[in-house]
């Protein structure tokens, strides 16, 4: 009988200002009712669940056999038996609704990976810190702690406002720390730096496709456009506007909505609904703003099409409920709802096993895709895993399908990996695909 290890070592810290105070170091276990029996190592030798099996004397990998006991430490954070990676999120207040699912998805992936032998026999350990996603000082402090104190090999999935991420990304680049799933749109070009790799779509391309889709595919003519005070929001807003107008539409109003919460969205939507003629589409470059705006419009009896980049998050449904019916958003390069690749089937199976209350949404899919990319690159590097080797291998991925989204390709000055996006529609308080096509590029218009 296969016995599955479900424990992952995590160091947990709370960040205050620029300081980090460790509150405890402990082992987080998946609740027994959510998992199989815990054990130290899997016993089967056959490949199962799409992963290599583990025998008593040989670790069977995708491309070669590695004699047991032959591995040694190959770089910082990599020992003969473990690979230590880091993660930064904000697990306090409302932000937890975004970052909590990300952490759970990472833990589920790692538990499944370790249950099937790890990477070349090395088990993956995750160290994470919680700090405000709006504070550059706290995010940078967490990044330095991961690298300088915890000695992580790499960082996987670092979300938050791009303004807060920029300093940490600069630090990773300066120190050669690979960061998979990190991005900051305040870096205007597609070049995020030699060590930074995003599995999402660059904001300029994202906005171009969305604007073209609204004008050409949906036939919208009059747009009200709202944005929030982040560099990513500004860039995607400018791109939506330029593309929408290029294909014959008109942006009749454009405004900064600040926090994009109910307090700011209500009067904004009221103003838009009073325009003559009324806009036939409203685009808001923030998921919370999309949900609050759609709810406000429905309360006043205005059935305008609400849309925006991203938005496939459980929080959108929780905020707007049935009033989000018909809202259209993008998956930011991730697969549209209902896609059934082998990798997505595994994602659903593993997530349900370890975290049955979590759903398939952008905040569980994105970190899964980040770990998928990390594992793929680490296996391509081979047993002698190094930071430089990982970054080089990631940069050489061309047209690689991770089974989670549109193909990924990187180049020396292009570290946003995807160039195609899918569209979803909310129906009966669930995410459904909005088109028969899986993905769109700007060339499709």
C-alpha positions as CSV (number, residue, x, y, z in Angstrom):
1,X,0.0,0.0,0.0
2,X,1.3,3.4,-1.0
3,X,1.7,5.7,2.0
4,X,1.9,9.4,1.3
5,X,4.0,12.0,3.2
6,X,2.0,15.1,3.8
7,X,4.2,17.2,6.0
8,X,6.2,20.2,4.6
9,X,8.7,22.1,6.7
10,X,7.8,25.8,6.9
11,X,9.4,28.7,8.7
12,X,6.7,31.3,9.5
13,X,7.5,34.9,10.3
14,X,5.6,38.2,10.8
15,X,7.0,41.3,9.2
16,X,6.6,44.7,10.9
17,X,8.0,47.7,9.0
18,X,11.4,46.6,7.8
19,X,12.1,44.1,10.6
20,X,11.3,40.4,10.6
21,X,10.5,38.6,13.9
22,X,10.3,34.8,13.8
23,X,7.3,33.6,15.8
24,X,7.9,29.9,15.4
25,X,9.4,27.2,13.3
26,X,7.1,24.2,13.0
27,X,5.8,21.5,10.7
28,X,2.5,22.1,9.0
29,X,0.5,18.9,8.5
30,X,-2.4,18.5,6.2
31,X,-5.4,17.5,8.3
32,X,-5.8,13.7,8.5
33,X,-9.3,13.8,7.1
34,X,-8.0,15.5,4.0
35,X,-5.2,13.2,3.2
36,X,-3.8,9.7,3.2
37,X,-1.7,8.3,6.0
38,X,1.5,10.3,6.6
39,X,4.9,8.5,6.1
40,X,8.5,9.2,5.4
41,X,8.7,8.0,1.8
42,X,6.7,6.4,-0.9
43,X,7.2,2.6,-1.5
44,X,6.2,2.0,-5.1
45,X,8.7,1.9,-7.9
46,X,6.4,2.4,-10.8
47,X,5.6,5.8,-12.2
48,X,2.1,6.9,-10.9
49,X,0.1,10.1,-11.2
50,X,2.3,11.3,-14.0
51,X,5.3,11.3,-11.7
52,X,8.5,9.1,-11.4
53,X,8.4,6.4,-8.8
54,X,11.1,5.7,-6.2
55,X,12.9,2.4,-5.6
56,X,15.1,1.2,-2.8
57,X,18.4,1.8,-4.7
58,X,17.7,4.1,-7.6
59,X,15.8,7.3,-8.1
60,X,14.0,7.0,-11.4
61,X,13.8,10.4,-13.1
62,X,12.3,11.6,-16.4
63,X,15.6,11.3,-18.3
64,X,18.1,9.3,-16.3
65,X,18.8,7.1,-13.3
66,X,20.6,8.5,-10.3
67,X,22.2,6.0,-7.9
68,X,20.8,6.5,-4.3
69,X,23.3,8.3,-2.1
70,X,25.2,9.8,-5.0
71,X,23.7,13.3,-4.7
72,X,25.6,16.1,-2.9
73,X,25.0,19.7,-2.1
74,X,25.2,21.6,-5.4
75,X,24.3,25.2,-4.5
76,X,22.9,27.4,-1.7
77,X,19.7,25.8,-0.5
78,X,20.3,22.5,-2.2
79,X,21.6,19.5,-0.1
80,X,21.9,15.9,-1.0
81,X,18.3,15.4,0.2
82,X,16.5,18.7,0.0
83,X,15.8,21.8,-2.1
84,X,14.7,24.8,0.0
85,X,12.5,27.4,-1.8
86,X,10.9,30.6,-0.5
87,X,7.5,32.3,-0.8
88,X,6.1,35.7,0.2
89,X,2.5,36.5,0.7
90,X,0.1,38.6,2.8
91,X,-1.9,36.3,5.1
92,X,-3.7,39.0,7.1
93,X,-7.0,40.8,6.7
94,X,-8.8,40.8,3.3
95,X,-5.6,40.1,1.5
96,X,-5.7,36.5,2.8
97,X,-8.5,35.8,0.4
98,X,-6.0,36.2,-2.4
99,X,-2.8,34.9,-0.8
100,X,-4.2,32.0,1.3
101,X,-5.2,30.0,-1.8
102,X,-1.8,30.6,-3.3
103,X,0.0,29.2,-0.3
104,X,-2.3,26.2,-0.1
105,X,-1.8,25.4,-3.8
106,X,2.0,25.5,-3.3
107,X,1.7,23.2,-0.3
108,X,-0.5,20.8,-2.2
109,X,1.9,20.7,-5.2
110,X,4.9,20.1,-3.0
111,X,3.2,17.4,-0.9
112,X,2.4,15.5,-4.1
113,X,5.9,16.1,-5.5
114,X,7.6,14.8,-2.4
115,X,5.2,11.9,-2.2
116,X,6.5,10.8,-5.6
117,X,10.3,11.1,-4.9
118,X,10.8,14.8,-5.1
119,X,13.3,16.1,-7.7
120,X,16.1,13.6,-8.3
121,X,15.3,12.2,-4.9
122,X,15.5,15.6,-3.2
123,X,12.4,16.7,-1.1
124,X,11.3,20.3,-1.6
125,X,11.0,22.4,1.5
126,X,9.0,25.7,1.5
127,X,9.8,28.7,3.7
128,X,7.3,31.5,3.7
129,X,6.8,34.9,5.2
130,X,3.8,37.1,5.6
131,X,4.0,40.8,5.1
132,X,1.8,43.6,3.7
133,X,1.5,43.3,-0.1
134,X,1.3,47.1,-0.3
135,X,4.6,47.7,1.5
136,X,7.9,47.7,-0.5
137,X,9.9,47.8,2.8
138,X,8.2,44.7,4.2
139,X,8.4,42.7,0.9
140,X,12.1,43.6,0.6
141,X,12.7,42.7,4.2
142,X,11.1,39.3,3.6
143,X,13.2,38.7,0.5
144,X,16.4,39.5,2.3
145,X,15.5,37.2,5.1
146,X,14.7,34.3,2.8
147,X,18.0,34.7,1.0
148,X,20.4,35.8,3.8
149,X,19.1,33.9,6.8
150,X,17.1,31.0,5.4
151,X,19.4,30.4,2.5
152,X,16.7,29.5,0.0
153,X,17.7,28.3,-3.4
154,X,15.0,30.2,-5.2
155,X,11.7,32.0,-4.7
156,X,8.4,30.8,-6.1
157,X,5.2,32.9,-6.5
158,X,5.6,36.4,-5.2
159,X,2.4,38.4,-5.6
160,X,1.1,41.8,-4.5
161,X,1.1,45.3,-5.9
162,X,3.9,45.6,-8.4
163,X,5.1,48.7,-6.7
164,X,5.9,46.6,-3.6
165,X,7.6,43.9,-5.6
166,X,10.0,46.1,-7.6
167,X,12.7,46.5,-4.8
168,X,12.7,42.8,-4.0
169,X,13.0,41.9,-7.7
170,X,15.9,44.2,-8.0
171,X,17.5,42.5,-5.0
172,X,16.9,39.0,-6.6
173,X,18.5,40.2,-9.9
174,X,21.5,41.7,-8.1
175,X,22.1,38.5,-6.2
176,X,21.3,35.9,-8.9
177,X,18.3,34.5,-7.0
178,X,15.8,32.8,-9.4
179,X,12.3,34.0,-8.8
180,X,9.6,32.0,-10.6
181,X,6.2,33.7,-10.6
182,X,7.4,37.1,-9.7
183,X,6.6,40.2,-11.7
184,X,6.4,44.0,-11.4
185,X,4.8,46.0,-14.2
186,X,6.6,49.1,-13.1
187,X,9.4,47.6,-15.2
188,X,7.9,48.8,-18.4
189,X,9.5,46.4,-20.9
190,X,9.0,42.7,-21.0
191,X,12.5,42.3,-19.6
192,X,12.0,41.6,-15.9
193,X,15.7,40.9,-15.3
194,X,17.9,37.9,-15.7
195,X,16.6,36.1,-12.6
196,X,12.9,36.9,-12.8
197,X,10.4,34.7,-14.7
198,X,6.6,35.3,-14.8
199,X,4.2,32.7,-16.2
200,X,1.6,35.5,-16.9
201,X,1.1,37.8,-19.9
202,X,2.9,41.2,-20.1
203,X,0.4,44.0,-19.2
204,X,0.8,45.7,-22.6
205,X,-0.1,42.5,-24.5
206,X,-2.8,41.7,-22.0
207,X,-4.5,45.0,-22.6
208,X,-4.2,44.9,-26.3
209,X,-5.9,41.5,-26.6
210,X,-8.7,42.6,-24.2
211,X,-9.4,45.9,-26.0
212,X,-9.5,44.1,-29.4
213,X,-11.8,41.4,-28.0
214,X,-14.3,43.9,-26.7
215,X,-14.4,45.9,-29.9
216,X,-14.1,43.2,-32.5
217,X,-15.6,40.1,-30.9
218,X,-18.3,41.7,-28.7
219,X,-18.9,44.7,-30.9
220,X,-18.8,47.2,-28.1
221,X,-18.6,50.9,-29.1
222,X,-18.6,53.1,-25.9
223,X,-16.3,52.2,-23.0
224,X,-16.1,53.6,-19.5
225,X,-12.6,52.7,-18.1
226,X,-11.6,52.6,-14.5
227,X,-8.2,51.9,-13.0
228,X,-6.5,51.7,-9.7
229,X,-3.2,53.2,-8.5
230,X,-0.7,50.6,-9.4
231,X,1.8,50.5,-12.3
232,X,0.3,47.3,-13.7
233,X,-3.2,48.8,-13.6
234,X,-2.0,51.9,-15.4
235,X,-0.2,50.0,-18.1
236,X,-2.9,47.6,-18.8
237,X,-5.5,50.5,-18.8
238,X,-3.4,52.4,-21.4
239,X,-3.2,49.3,-23.6
240,X,-6.9,48.5,-23.3
241,X,-7.8,52.1,-24.4
242,X,-5.3,52.2,-27.3
243,X,-6.5,48.8,-28.6
244,X,-10.2,49.5,-28.2
245,X,-9.9,52.7,-30.1
246,X,-7.7,51.2,-32.8
247,X,-10.5,48.8,-33.6
248,X,-13.3,51.4,-33.8
249,X,-14.4,51.9,-30.2
250,X,-14.4,55.1,-28.1
251,X,-13.4,55.5,-24.5
252,X,-16.0,58.0,-23.2
253,X,-14.7,58.3,-19.7
254,X,-11.5,57.3,-17.9
255,X,-10.8,57.7,-14.2
256,X,-8.7,56.6,-11.3
257,X,-11.0,54.8,-8.8
258,X,-8.5,54.7,-6.0
259,X,-9.2,51.7,-3.7
260,X,-11.7,50.2,-6.1
261,X,-13.9,49.1,-3.2
262,X,-17.7,49.6,-2.7
263,X,-17.2,53.1,-1.3
264,X,-15.4,54.3,-4.5
265,X,-17.1,52.1,-7.1
266,X,-20.7,53.1,-6.1
267,X,-20.5,56.8,-7.0
268,X,-18.3,56.0,-10.0
269,X,-20.9,53.6,-11.5
270,X,-23.7,56.1,-10.7
271,X,-21.8,58.7,-12.7
272,X,-21.3,56.4,-15.6
273,X,-24.9,55.3,-15.7
274,X,-26.0,58.9,-15.9
275,X,-23.9,59.6,-19.1
276,X,-25.8,60.2,-22.4
277,X,-25.4,58.0,-24.3
278,X,-24.6,55.4,-21.6
279,X,-21.4,53.3,-22.1
280,X,-22.2,49.8,-23.4
281,X,-19.1,48.3,-21.7
282,X,-17.3,49.1,-18.4
283,X,-13.8,47.9,-17.9
284,X,-12.1,48.0,-14.5
285,X,-8.5,47.0,-14.1
286,X,-8.9,45.4,-10.7
287,X,-10.8,42.2,-9.7
288,X,-12.4,43.7,-6.6
289,X,-13.4,46.8,-8.5
290,X,-15.0,44.6,-11.2
291,X,-17.1,42.8,-8.6
292,X,-18.1,45.9,-6.7
293,X,-18.9,47.8,-9.9
294,X,-21.0,45.0,-11.4
295,X,-22.9,44.7,-8.1
296,X,-23.5,48.4,-8.0
297,X,-24.7,48.5,-11.6
298,X,-27.2,45.7,-11.0
299,X,-28.6,47.3,-7.9
300,X,-29.5,50.3,-9.9
301,X,-30.9,48.2,-12.7
302,X,-28.1,48.8,-15.2
303,X,-27.3,45.7,-17.2
304,X,-24.1,47.1,-18.8
305,X,-21.4,44.5,-19.7
306,X,-18.7,44.6,-17.0
307,X,-15.3,43.3,-17.8
308,X,-11.6,43.7,-17.0
309,X,-8.2,41.9,-16.9
310,X,-8.0,38.9,-14.6
311,X,-10.9,38.4,-12.1
312,X,-11.2,34.6,-12.1
313,X,-10.9,34.7,-8.3
314,X,-13.2,33.2,-5.6
315,X,-13.2,36.6,-3.9
316,X,-15.0,38.1,-6.9
317,X,-17.8,35.7,-6.4
318,X,-17.8,36.2,-2.7
319,X,-18.1,40.0,-3.1
320,X,-20.6,40.2,-5.9
321,X,-22.6,37.0,-5.5
322,X,-25.4,36.7,-8.1
323,X,-24.9,40.3,-9.1
324,X,-21.7,39.3,-11.0
325,X,-23.8,37.3,-13.5
326,X,-22.5,37.8,-17.0
327,X,-19.2,39.5,-16.0
328,X,-16.4,38.7,-18.4
329,X,-12.8,38.6,-17.5
330,X,-9.5,37.1,-18.6
331,X,-7.4,34.2,-17.2
332,X,-4.1,36.1,-17.8
333,X,-2.7,33.2,-19.9
334,X,-4.1,30.4,-17.7
335,X,-6.4,27.8,-19.1
336,X,-10.1,28.7,-19.5
337,X,-12.6,27.0,-17.2
338,X,-13.5,23.5,-18.1
339,X,-10.2,22.6,-19.8
340,X,-9.2,19.0,-19.1
341,X,-5.5,18.5,-19.8
342,X,-3.7,15.8,-17.8
343,X,-2.0,18.4,-15.7
344,X,-5.2,20.2,-14.8
345,X,-6.8,16.9,-13.9
346,X,-3.9,16.2,-11.6
347,X,-4.2,19.7,-10.1
348,X,-7.9,19.2,-9.3
349,X,-7.2,15.8,-7.8
350,X,-4.3,16.9,-5.6
351,X,-5.9,20.1,-4.5
352,X,-9.1,18.3,-3.5
353,X,-7.1,15.7,-1.6
354,X,-5.1,18.2,0.6
355,X,-7.3,21.3,0.6
356,X,-10.9,20.2,-0.4
357,X,-12.4,23.7,0.4
358,X,-10.2,25.4,-2.2
359,X,-11.5,25.9,-5.7
360,X,-10.0,26.2,-9.2
361,X,-9.3,29.9,-9.7
362,X,-6.4,32.1,-10.6
363,X,-5.0,32.1,-7.0
364,X,-4.7,28.3,-7.0
365,X,-3.8,27.8,-10.7
366,X,-1.1,30.4,-10.9
367,X,1.2,29.1,-8.1
368,X,0.6,25.6,-9.4
369,X,1.9,26.7,-12.8
370,X,4.9,28.4,-11.0
371,X,5.8,25.1,-9.3
372,X,5.3,23.2,-12.5
373,X,7.7,25.5,-14.2
374,X,10.2,25.3,-11.4
375,X,10.1,21.5,-11.4
376,X,10.4,21.3,-15.2
377,X,13.5,23.5,-15.2
378,X,15.1,21.8,-12.2
379,X,14.7,18.4,-13.9
380,X,16.2,19.7,-17.2
381,X,19.2,21.1,-15.3
382,X,19.9,17.7,-13.8
383,X,21.2,16.5,-10.4
384,X,23.9,19.2,-10.2
385,X,21.2,21.9,-9.6
386,X,22.5,25.4,-9.4
387,X,20.9,28.9,-9.4
388,X,22.7,29.9,-12.6
389,X,21.7,26.6,-14.3
390,X,18.1,27.0,-13.3
391,X,17.9,30.6,-14.6
392,X,19.6,29.6,-17.9
393,X,17.3,26.7,-18.4
394,X,14.2,28.8,-17.7
395,X,15.4,31.4,-20.2
396,X,15.7,28.7,-22.9
397,X,12.1,27.5,-22.6
398,X,10.4,27.9,-26.0
399,X,6.8,27.0,-26.8
400,X,6.7,24.8,-23.7
401,X,3.2,23.6,-22.7
402,X,2.8,23.2,-18.9
403,X,-0.7,21.9,-19.3
404,X,-2.0,24.8,-17.1
405,X,-2.2,27.6,-19.6
406,X,-1.1,28.9,-23.0
407,X,2.4,28.0,-24.2
408,X,5.4,29.5,-22.4
409,X,8.4,31.1,-24.2
410,X,11.2,33.2,-22.8
411,X,14.0,35.2,-24.5
412,X,16.9,37.2,-23.1
413,X,14.7,40.4,-23.0
414,X,11.3,38.7,-22.6
415,X,10.6,37.2,-19.2
416,X,6.8,37.4,-19.3
417,X,6.3,33.8,-20.5
418,X,2.8,33.8,-22.1
419,X,1.4,35.8,-25.0
420,X,-2.1,34.4,-25.3
421,X,-5.1,34.8,-22.9
422,X,-8.4,33.1,-22.5
423,X,-11.8,34.6,-21.4
424,X,-14.2,33.4,-18.8
425,X,-17.8,34.4,-18.0
426,X,-19.6,34.2,-14.7
427,X,-22.8,32.2,-14.9
428,X,-24.8,30.9,-11.9
429,X,-22.0,32.1,-9.6
430,X,-19.3,29.9,-11.3
431,X,-16.6,30.5,-13.8
432,X,-17.3,29.2,-17.3
433,X,-15.4,29.7,-20.6
434,X,-16.7,32.6,-22.6
435,X,-15.6,31.4,-26.0
436,X,-15.2,28.2,-28.0
437,X,-11.6,29.1,-28.6
438,X,-9.1,28.3,-25.9
439,X,-6.8,31.3,-26.3
440,X,-6.4,34.6,-28.2
441,X,-3.3,36.5,-29.3
442,X,-3.4,40.0,-30.8
443,X,-2.9,38.4,-34.2
444,X,-6.4,36.8,-33.9
445,X,-7.9,40.3,-34.5
